[in-house]
């Protein structure tokens, strides 16, 4: 069964050079590159099969010559509801730059939970479930769900 699902993610670019990203739903839709010149909202209103989904943002063009570049996740909205818990339900898998990464004394984490500031190239993933209101119910810990 397919469910109409509406969501949006507001992004804020940082730095003198504009960040470049690609984004999409893992195993569903993939979108071309977008250059973030100003705050941008990625908006979706699509029919999705029930089950787990992963939305991703791949930050691609930061270099050692552009150290101040970043992408910030300002907000995540599902079905007209904007909750901080939505944007914190993510994992960010940074590609740590060399030689900085190999110079660290402590091992670097593979991912960061609840990241909203993408300071390195890498992939930000938001896992959610369709139907979306069931996922929100679980995320907000609103009690039992009868199937």
C-alpha positions in Angstrom: 0.0 0.0 0.0 1.3 3.5 -0.8 0.9 6.5 1.5 1.1 10.1 0.4 4.0 11.5 2.4 5.0 15.2 2.7 8.2 16.3 4.2 10.8 19.1 3.8 14.3 19.9 5.0 15.6 23.4 5.4 19.3 23.8 4.7 21.6 26.8 5.5 24.9 27.0 3.6 28.0 28.4 5.4 31.2 29.7 3.9 32.6 31.9 1.1 32.4 29.0 -1.4 28.9 27.5 -2.0 28.4 23.9 -0.7 27.4 21.3 -3.3 25.2 18.4 -2.3 23.3 15.5 -3.8 20.2 14.1 -2.0 17.4 11.7 -2.2 15.6 8.7 -0.8 17.9 5.7 -0.6 16.7 3.0 -3.0 13.9 5.2 -4.3 14.8 8.6 -5.8 18.1 10.2 -6.4 18.5 13.8 -7.2 21.2 15.8 -9.0 23.6 18.1 -7.4 22.5 21.4 -6.0 24.6 24.3 -5.1 23.5 26.0 -1.9 23.8 29.7 -2.5 21.2 30.7 0.2 18.9 29.0 2.6 17.2 26.2 0.7 14.2 24.0 1.4 14.0 20.6 -0.1 10.3 19.8 -0.4 8.7 16.4 -1.1 5.1 15.3 -1.6 5.4 11.7 -2.8 3.6 8.4 -2.6 5.7 5.8 -0.7 5.3 2.1 0.1 5.0 1.3 3.8 8.2 0.4 5.6 11.5 2.0 6.6 13.0 4.8 4.4 16.3 6.7 4.5 16.6 10.2 3.2 20.2 11.3 2.6 22.2 14.5 1.9 25.7 14.0 0.6 28.0 17.0 1.1 30.6 16.8 -1.6 32.9 19.8 -2.2 34.7 20.8 1.0 38.5 20.9 0.6 41.5 21.9 2.7 41.3 25.2 0.8 37.7 25.8 2.0 37.9 25.2 5.7 35.0 27.4 6.6 32.4 25.6 4.4 29.5 23.7 5.9 25.9 22.8 5.5 23.5 23.2 8.5 20.2 21.3 8.8 17.9 24.1 10.1 14.6 22.1 10.3 12.9 19.0 9.3 9.1 19.0 8.7 6.8 16.0 8.3 3.1 16.5 7.4 3.3 20.1 8.4 4.9 19.4 11.8 8.3 20.8 12.6 9.9 19.1 15.6 13.5 19.2 16.7 13.3 15.5 17.4 12.9 15.0 13.6 16.2 16.6 12.7 17.9 14.9 15.7 16.9 11.4 14.5 19.8 11.2 12.1 23.3 9.8 11.6 26.1 11.8 10.0 28.9 9.8 8.4 31.7 12.3 7.9 34.7 11.7 5.5 37.4 13.1 7.8 40.1 15.0 5.9 43.7 13.9 5.8 46.2 14.5 7.3 44.1 15.8 10.1 42.3 12.4 10.6 45.5 10.4 11.0 46.9 12.9 13.4 44.2 12.4 16.0 45.1 10.6 19.2 41.7 9.1 19.9 39.9 7.0 17.3 37.4 9.1 15.3 33.7 7.9 15.5 32.3 6.3 12.3 29.2 8.5 12.6 27.7 11.2 14.8 24.1 10.8 16.1 21.8 13.9 16.0 24.2 16.1 14.0 22.7 19.2 12.4 26.0 20.8 11.3 27.8 19.1 8.5 31.4 20.4 8.8 33.1 17.8 6.7 32.2 16.1 3.4 30.0 13.1 4.1 26.5 11.6 4.2 23.7 12.8 6.5 21.0 10.2 6.8 17.5 10.5 8.3 15.7 7.2 8.9 11.9 7.3 9.1 9.0 4.9 8.5 5.9 5.0 6.4 3.1 5.4 7.4 4.6 8.6 8.8 2.1 9.1 11.7 3.0 5.7 13.1 6.7 6.6 13.0 5.9 10.0 14.7 3.9 8.2 17.3 6.9 5.9 18.1 9.4 8.7 18.0 7.4 10.8 20.4 6.8 7.8 22.6 3.0 8.4 22.7 2.1 5.0 23.9 1.0 1.7 22.4 0.1 1.2 18.8 -2.4 -1.4 17.9 -1.9 -3.1 14.5 
